[in-house]
Amino acid sequence: MAICLLLSGCAREVMNMEQDIKSVKVENIQKLNYTNTLKYSGYVSAEEVKRYSFELGGKILEIPVKEGEVVKEGDVLAKLDTTTVQMAIDNANENIELAANTIKQIDNGIEQLKIKLESEKINLSKIENTYDSNINKLELKYKNVKDTYERVKTLYGQQAVSKSDFEDAEYAFNTIKEELENTKANKIKDLELQNKSINNVEKELEAAYLKREAANITLNQAQISLEQNTKLLNDSTLTSSVEGYVLQTTVEAGEVVGAGTPVVIVKTGKQVINIGVPVEDMEHLEEGKEVTVIFNEEMCKGTISTVSLYPDEKTRTYNIEIIPQNQNLVLGSLVTVEIPTENQEGYYIPIDAVTNIDGVDYIYIVEKQDNNEEYYIVKRKEVVLGKVYDERVAVNNLDGVSYIIKEGIKDIKENDKVLIVE
């Protein structure tokens, strides 16, 4: 009887232990790359009309289309008279050639003046060196003659030499003294003349640089005129950017129109999608960018065709027009537009794996308590959630975490023992 009771008690303990160990499903955590996307709701509408106008006004030369006529992309809608523009282009080209030749001549003259200036500076150095050498020789000779003169003068006062010898010594002294003074004076004079010559060349060079600057201004003005008139020439022809038909021509050949005045209005049947974008997302948008359009769980590509420069006064959002590849959408229907931004690396876990307790987000992870045991220990970890992508959410602070519990969360709590099932 005692043995039966003991066995019965052991069975209950084993049963309780098995009941305490719950089964959960886990997911191996690793960093993934996701493409961030912006999602907007939009509506499908018809791109009704295109109003074509010239950027700059002028006289209408030709309107080769008629109202009601079908046009294709690239068809010519209107042309301006370009006679005056072509004359301006010809004049600009002539002025460019003339200014370029003038600059070339001036540059040649500048090079010659530079050579001349260098030569004049060399001459200045030669003159100064020659005079310095002569003056050094004369000063040495002057010292010797002066010493002789002073000695003879003393002897003459003592009546030890004749008057003739004294006069000869005095004449020699005065002669060398005069020669030395004249040489020094000539040095100053010749150096002044050479410096004046250098200054004259420098003034010529300065004047040449001013002429070159003026010629360069003339060249720049002619080039600007050429660019402007070339643009006018290129903008003098209006071509259709869409396929449709001419709804209205507002002017006739021979009339003068102003810049921005509609000349030809074309109606199209193309479908467009309009979305409103806040200012903080505008940096990710540009004309020509590919997007994804989702309609009734079907997806197709689209291209941003127009980005508004100014926000709507009521919504303060910027209107973006998108042309979907699928042109068979239902007009007026709502669609979802996904716009890719940048790639981002991080941990992305199932949204269902997150539990919110008193306003704080947690996930449950499993840790191996003992390598010899089959079960794991549940631990709760606080997380900070980022952006949501599909059915997953970004979480950054999961370094060192291998597994998180994704199913069976409602039946567990921290420090529970669990078994992992496939």
C-alpha positions, 0 to 999 in steps of 0.5 A: 500500500505504501509503495503504491502511494509513493508511486502515485506521488511520483507520477503526480510530480512528473505530470505537474512538471510536464504541465509546467513546461509549455511549448512555444514557437521561436524565430532565429533573429538576424539583421536584415536589409529593408528598403524604407518606403513611404505609403500614401493613399491616392485616387485615380483621375484622368489627365484631362488637358495639357496647355502648351505655351512658349516660355518667351513670347513672340510672333507665331510663324505656324500652327500645323495642327487643327482642332479635333486633330489627333496628335502623338507624343513629339508632334509639332504643335506651334512654331515662333518666327525665329528671324530676329533670333537667328540674326541675334545668334549670327551677331553673337557668333561674330562678336565671339570670334572678334573678341577671341581674336582681340584677346589673342592679340592682346595676349601676344602683346602681354607676352612681349611686354613681359619679356621686355620688362624682364630685359629692362630689369636685367639692364638695371641690374647690369647698370648698377653692378657696372657703376658699383664696380667702377666706383669701388675702383675710383674710391680706392684710387681716390684714397691713394691720391688723397693720401699722397696729396695730404703728404705732399701738402705737409711737406710743402708747408715744411718747404720740403717739396717744390710748389710744382710738386704740390700743384701736381699732387693737388691737381691729381687729387681734384681730378680723381675727386671730380671723377668719383663724384661725377661717376656717382652722379651718373649712376643715380641719373642712369638708374633713374632713367632705367627705372623710368623705362621699367615703369613705362613698360609696367604701365603698358603691361597694366594697360594691356591687362585692362584691355584684355579684361574689357575684351573678356567682358565683351566675349562673355556678353557675346557668349551669354547672348548666344546662349540666350538666343540659342535657348530661344531658338530651341524653345521656339517650337512646341511639341506634344508630350502626350498622345491625345487630340487638339481641344483648342488652338487659341491663336493664329499664324502672324499673331504675337503672343506673350510668355506663358500664354496658352497656344494649343490645348490638348486633351488626353485620356491618360490616367493619373494618380494624385497623392498629397505629400507633407513637406518633410517627405518632399526630399524623397520625391522627384520627377521620373522616380519609379513607385509601386501602385497597389489596387485591389491587391494587385500591384503595378509600377508607376512614374512620378510625372509632376511634383507641385512646387507649392502646397495646397492652401487647405491641406498644406500638402504638395500634390504629386501626379503619378502615371501608372503603367496599368492604364485600366484602373477605375477612375475615382477609385482609391489606391495605395502608392509606395515610394521607396526611400533608402535601404536600412539595416536592422532587426525586423521581428514579427509584430505579433511577437511584441507585447505591450504592458502598461505602455511599455513594449516587450518581447519574450526571448528564450535562454538555455538554462542548462545544456543538459536540460531540454527546456529553455527559460523565458526572459522578458526584454524591453524594446523600442520599436521603429518603423513597420515594414509589411508584418514586421517592425524594426527593433535596434537593441537585439544584439546578443539575442538569438531567439524570440518567441513568436507563438504561445506568448499569451500562455507564458510569463517570465522565468517559465520553462518552455520547450521549443517546437518546430 
